[in-house]
């Protein structure tokens, strides 16, 4: 067997694979959204040890569709409404495929000039569309979890540089809301902030961090000799999509000289819409901001953007006595080496798929799709409100609706399970004000109003009268 596939073999197999992809995107509604399998099903069907001899690509492709696909929960299904729904749009998929064939690892400029510069260009476009000031430096990470970890690491460097040198640790304290994503807690743990030094600030009646409670918590820690260093408000919390009051929180972080990291992983793209632009009011005070195109911007997982006004802190946090000889590059001023700003040395060419998405849809196209998603969410909430058996459980700010059957938590949990078991739609749940509620999150580029309304009828039909 030749060590590289021949061009003819590759072309034939690639055509088959692309035909499969196009059919899948056309027929995706025929697939159950939630995989109808049991734990261990795939493991039991695959050999327990790897093949001694290579196998024909046709057989691998067949097994992909017969064995692998049935165990896939279809995130790319227009009726995937769980967590924060997302999409691998056509242009995003093409960008991902082309990035795979180039196999660029742009740890430094020289190893991927186009990848490095396209990352700068696409993130600059996004920054302008989001209305963020010029001075923000952007870098792509795999996830908001990783981006958040880097932001908190830079915050730690700004507050206590001795940690990097000696590991000496003052009692650093980080503030986030009760409704912040647990990814922030874990990012803080990874950077060495003790779990007991994470302050989950109480929320108001609409699930927003309370600035008065934030201030009180900071004062209490200062009085106890601890060192507040970072505040992480969320724009679009995971449970309810609530928006923490950034202008007030920003003022507090300025007053106490704390790093302000804004988690806008889900709702950030909404700032492209004039009517939602205000969610980023106060962002000019932020030291760093996360926005995830792999959530609500039609870009295949994974791609998360981290903007920072203080990239030098990110670099300082990771700087060693000297750079290893095998990586030193003498470049000119314009040559950015992104790996200097991140723990991973290797970097995928992620900007390519973002560039495809931004160019294919354009700003107007993106705005239209997001606006539709928000409109569908309001239609759904209106339907929920019209059925006396149900109630809407949180303000509908973007494309997420939290709602519940006016019954026990067990009844709501069981309703959710019945809906998901049909394979027709997939929703998730959370707890708000002590009660279990269902979440319908719209984020797939193929979702139509009919998908949303049919799902409501499905829910009604599975609700006991
Ligand atoms: N922040 C918020 C508000 C989220 O909703 C999520 C995930 O849903 C995250 C952060 C973590 O995102 P990622 O999976 O990109 O790490």
Boltz pocket constraint, residues with backbone or C-beta under 6 A from the ligand:
constraints:
  - pocket:
      binder: B
      contacts: [[A, 83], [A, 84], [A, 142], [A, 143], [A, 144], [A, 145], [A, 146], [A, 181], [A, 183], [A, 234], [A, 235], [A, 236], [A, 237], [A, 238], [A, 263], [A, 264], [A, 265], [A, 266], [A, 292], [A, 304]]
      max_distance: 6.0
